[in-house]
Structures are given as C-alpha cells and as structure tokens.
C-alpha cells in the first residue's frame, strides 16, 4: 500500500486505523500487538488517537502494545489530538467541558501523550476542534517549542473551516499538513461549505472520520440513510462487490482531494473491507449515483 505523502519526507498510510474505541475491544496488549502487526503487514501503518479517547485511556493502551515490541514504533506513524477538556474523574474539579488551546495546555497534553505512548515523539499533532476562544499566536508558539524539542514532528487540525485553517496557518512556522473532518456518503457538509475546494486549492489531503456515518449506512434509520444505502447496494451489485463497506471507502478514495479514510473498527475483516477498496474502479456515474442519493435531488 502506497503512503500519501504530506511532505517530501513524511506520509500517512492510505488507510488510517482509528483507535478511539480500543478500550472497548476487549483485547489484551499481546492480542493488540498481533492485531497491529497484521495491519502493518498489509500497509496500514498510521494510527489515530486523541488525548480524550476512552476517557483518557486509549493512548496508554497503545503504549502498552509498543512496550511489548519497541521496534513497532519505527514501523508506524502516531497521530494524536489535544484541546478538549472533558468533565471526568481524570480532571478533578472541572465542571464545564470546554476547549483549551493555551500554550501550557498544548505542551502539557503532548507531554502526557508521550508518556502514555511510551515514545519520545508524536508524528502528527492535531488541534481537535475549532474554538470560539482561540489565540492562534499562542497555539503556534506551542507548536514551535514542541517541534524544536523533537516532541512533535508535524501539525494539523481537525474539524476546522477554511477560514479557521488559514488563520492558524498564518501564525505557524511550518504549514499545517491536514484537516481531519467528517466525510461520508451520508455527510456531505464539506462538499457544501467550501472545504473540499479549499483542500484541493491548497493541496491539503484531508482525513475522513466516521466514513461509515457511524453505522447509519449499514443500518439505515432515516429516509436519507435508506436512499444512500439503496444506491450503495446497487453500485455494489454493479461492481460485483459483496460488502457495502468497500463501496463506501471506494467512493471516498476516488475523489481527487485524496481523502484519507480513518477506519475505527477493532475487527480485522472490517479493516480489510477498506483496504480492498484500493483496488476498486468506480465509475464517475456510480460516484454521482451515491452523491445524488445523499442530496435527495438530481444534479441541477
């Protein structure tokens, strides 16, 4: 599997494995190691985290895996996010969920992540969500220090609009590399808010979280989901593909913005459905058939 190059010397695997729910997979560190070794063997080498995942537990679970096989760290890319503060037993005294992009919080969050992962650097740090109270100069200062100290190699954002992305990018010493946003045949918001055009204009390769729309397309519960599910099944039949998942990932992968899907399953077969999409040749008409089903109206 070829990597998607975000710089001349850094890239992500074409399919990223999301580990937001890994604390619920009921796998021992040894079982998780075998699981990840199998993923790396098939070319899935990038793993997506955030400090808050699993009520602040998932980073340490990956760290337990890395401690079993330290050489694994050299075979993978670790992404993590920061900025959200949850009301949790991990944050005693905190009464309101909010976002914190102060210099102190960003640096402390990364230090905690490094301790959790048992590593000396994170490959890519993302700011988790845009905030109404945000000082881009302070965030950029934290990025500069973390880069200088070798603790974070590259930076990006998640769920940012084009204007929010450009604002932060104007303060950072190095360009932001990516924006992780929700994209699926059910969620078309980034085709409609200018983000997809912005990605291509600026040569930003976006990451797509919730590519299966949180399961809505597999178990439709509203009219839109039923429409899209029907179109996906029809395209799957036309392409002689057994799994609708594969068609969904092929739809994402076909787009010229070079969308990088984040697959959040703890089941190897579901990840294989995504990897299989790399060899699917979907026609433009089939792509639009799925898009039109989501819109609910034909193209103007």
Secondary structure, DSSP 8 states (H G I E B T S, - for coil): --EEEEETTEEEESEEEE-TTGGGS---HHHHHHHHHHHHHTT--EEE--TTHHHHTHHHHHHHHHHH-GGGGGG-EEEEEE-EE--STTSTT--S-EE---HHHHHHHHHHHHHHHTSS-EEEEEE-S--SS--HHHHHHHHHHHHHTTSEEEEEEES--HHHHHHHHTT-SS----EEEE-SSS--HHHHSSHHHHHHHTT---EEESTTGGGTTTS--SHHHHHHHHHHHHHHHHHT-S-HHHHHHHHHHHSTT--EEEE--S-HHHHHHHHHGGG----HHHHHHHHHHHHSS---
